[in-house]
Amino acid sequence: MKISVGLYGTNAHRIALAMIQGFNKHYTLFRQTCRQAKDRFEHGDWPGVHAAVRERIRFYDDRVDECVERLRHEFEVESIDDATWQQIKLLYIGLLLNHKQPELAETFFNSVTTKILHRNYFRNDFIFVRPTISTENLEADSEPTYRSYYVHEDGLRGAIRQIIGDFAWKRPFASLARDIDYVYHTIRTHLQQMPARDFNFQIQVLSSAFYRNKAAYIIGKAINGPNEYPFTIPVLHDENGKLYLDTILLDAWRIGLLFSLSRAYFMVDMEVPSGYVQFLRSIMPNKPRSELYIMLGLGKQGKTMFFRDFIYHLHHSEDKFIMAPGIRGLVMLVFTLPSYPYVFKIIKDVFGSSKEMDQATVKRKFMMVKQVDRVGRMADTLEFSNVLFPLERFDTEVLDELQRLAPSKMEIDGEQLIIKHLYIERRMEPLNIHIDRMDKSNNQDGLEHAIKEYGNSIRELAQANIFPGDMLWKNFGITRYGRVVFYDYDEIEYMTDINFRKIPPAPDFETEMSGEVWYPVARNDVFPEEFGTFLLGSPMVRKLFMKHHKDLLTPRFWQDAQEKIRSGHVEDFFPYPQEIRFAHNPPPTT
């Protein structure tokens, strides 16, 4: 039986209030853990940093499930008629008129509603297919999105000192005057055309620092008439626990690398997140807003904006989805749209015979990637359910592969293909294809760079407590910046869960030559000496690998990494080159 209700003071109004209360509770908890990032940084609580990142990922889904349960318990929402659902959305919009996070609240409404309604209702009459409330020029009540500074009698050094001081870190600096000199002289070198005293611009700095791993990042820009100069200053702890400025990044593209989806998400205390995104976009205009929201820890909002952009792209393109280039995997079915820089991954219903795992395990591995420090070496993924694609846009081969390998993940409904679960990931050139291309074109520098990067990727993942498991070249990709990134997660494990062993000597020559294993092997036993057998078939590849990374073929490297992790050591990973760090440059001269 359908229940018809009215407007204010009725079920429709109470449901809208319950939903906005659910969102407000979520964002209050979100801001609280982001605000505490400053305390964790000041106290050097690096395990706490990683724990907070893991816990924050669950916040959104927990609050959505909590809100859905409340609506079912208090309002029997499955029995509400269509007209009332439309009233609920209208009343909810009214609650957002003076809200500081309206775009996030709209997405929360969608998340709750789509858990209750059938997908036939996934249109703008019932959910926010298109955003309704503008986020332009929203002002925070408690603290402005950015602070403004001017160069007066103290000059640029004085402005830099004031900027640093306004973050009010409770831990002293080792030598702030020295670091300010470094910053000053780096800016002067970068802006060679400007006279020494001609710093008459406004400097704008985002009010909250961006906390990630063991660093705090100050992000801002200087404005001088039509010219804007972006900058980022990383703040770190030295060996004595005192703070120091590590460098200043002055190139927009280099700042953009801080926001790569292959790195961990930031902790940023934001009353008006859209203001932060707008400011960041003024620095990095080529960075999609969806990626900025994701890197600010607002993953669901990033997914919402990503999918809106994707639908828009589909409407303005006509190429077809095809199977992704590269060696086909045993666990994931991967297709792509040539005109769009992403791949779409679906867990197969049946895995290859060599894969001893189930679908739930694969999903846990993908979630694990979101919860750890990716150190710029693991591609992040966007997870979606019940995605509608136009059936006509699929190549026959993709449809055949879906029906053969993942029939439970797909459904055809008229002219729509519904994918029930998939991951979307930035497209990269598979490393095996890249190496083959470098080899065939006799590009020795390119080949050496790729192999060196591959080993660095494995090395840094190990230091971050990640063992890739399947280290074949095909499971890595190379980015447009020449960085090697891992993207096949079905066999990853924590380093501390692996037993790295040396192959024991054979009892006799005949046993050694038999090709049979003469020693017991437990489930999590790994023998690094065996890596070369399946990785280094090419003589040139072997030569280059041994030149840079022969220690990766020994148990000692892996055991040493484990010992550091178990002792509580957290490695330093710098998302910028060592050579631009102040410690690697001569002292500044005044």
C-alpha positions, 0 to 999 in steps of 0.5 A: 500500500502506498502512503501519500503525505504532505509537506512541512511538518509531515513525513517528507519534511522529517525524512529530509531533516533526518537525511541532512542530520545524517550528513552533518554528523558525517562531516562533523566526524570528518572534520574532527579527524582532519583537525586532529591531523595537526596534533598528530603531526606536531607529536610525530605520531606516524602510526596514528597518521596511518590509522586515521587514514584507514579509519576515515575511509569507513566514515562515509559508508558507516553514516550512509548505512546508519541513515538508511537504517534510521529511515527504514525504522522510523518511516518505512521508506520502502512504502513511500510513493513517487510524489513524496520522494520528489517532495523529499528532494525539494525539501532537502534542497531548501535545507541546503540554501545556507549550507557550507557543504551543499555539494557533499550533502547532495551526494549523501542524499544520493547515496542514501536514496539509491540504497532504498530505491530501484535503479529505475528511479536514478534520475533527476526527479528523485536524486541529484543527477545534476547539482542544484545548489551553487558552490560559487563564492561560499564563505566560511563562518569560522575561518576564511578559506585562504589568508592574504598577506602583503610585503611591507617594511619587513620585505618578502622574508617578513611575509614568509615568516608571518605565513609560517607563524600563522599555522601556529605549530606547537613544535619549534623550528630548528632554524626558521631564519635559515629556512626562510633564507632558502625560500627567499633565494629560491624564489629570487632565482625562479623569478629572475626578471624581478628586481630585488625589492619589487615584491608588491604582490598579494600572497594567498595561502590556504588556511589549513595545512595539508597533512599527509604521512610525515609532512605538512604542506603549505599551499598558496599563490602570489598574485601580481596583476595578471600573473599568478605564481603558485607555491607549496612548502613542505614542512618536516621533522628533523632527527631531533624532532624539530621542524624545518622547511624542506623545499619550495615547489614553484612549478604548477606541474610539480605541485600537481604531482602531490595530488596524484591518485597514486599517493595517499589522501590528504587530511585538511580541515575545511569548512567550505571544501568547494572553496579549497577545490576552487583555489587548487584549480586556480593553481592546477587548472588541468587537474579534474575537480573529481581528483581534487575532491578524492585527494582531499579525502572526499572520495564519494564526492570525487566519484560523483563528479567523475561519473558526471564528467564521464556521462558528459563524455559519452554524450559527446563521443562515439567510439566504442569500448574495447578490450584494454591492450596488454596481456589478459589477466586471470582475475580481472576483465579489463576494457577501455574507451580509447577517447577516455584516459581510464580503464574499467576493471571487472572481477571475473566469475571464475579465475585462472587455475593458478589463482587460489582466492575468491571474489571477496578476497579480491575486493579486500585487496582493492580496499587495502590499497586505499587504506595504505600509503601508496607512496606514488607507486600504486594506482588508486581506483574508483569503485562503482555498483550498478553502472548503466552504459549504452549497449551500442557503445560496446565492441562485440569482443567486450560483450562476448568476454563479459558474457563468457567470463563475468555473466553475474556482473552484467545485465542487459536491460533494453538498450542499457548494459548494467555492470553490477560492480567495477573499478575504474582506474587511470590508464597507463601503458603496461610496462611489458609493452613499454619495455618491448617498445624501448628494446625494439627501438634501441632506446637504451636510455628509455629501457634503463629508465623503465627498469630502474623505475620498476625496481624503485617501485618494488623497493618503495612498496616494500618499505611502505609494508606492501609486497606486490605478490605478482611482480610480472612486468605486465602488472605495472604501468608507466605514467606520462611522467615516466614513473612506474606504478603497480596496478594489479592487486589480487596478490598483494600482502603486507610485508610483515605477513610474508616469510622471505626465505633463502633456498636451502642447498639441495641434498645432492646433484641429482635432486638439484637437477631434477627440477622438483622442489626439494624443500617444504614451502608454506603458503606465505613463503617467498624465495626472492632468488626465484624472481630472476627466473620469471623476470629477467629472461632478456639478457639486456633486461637482466644486465640493467636490472642487476646493475641497479637492483640485484639486492632485490633478488636476495632475502636480506633486502626483504628481511631488512625491510621487515625488521624496520617496519616491525621496529616502528620505523616509518620511511620518508617518501618525497613526492619531489626530487631529492636534488631540489631539497634545501638540504641538498643545496649550498647554504643561501647567501644573503 
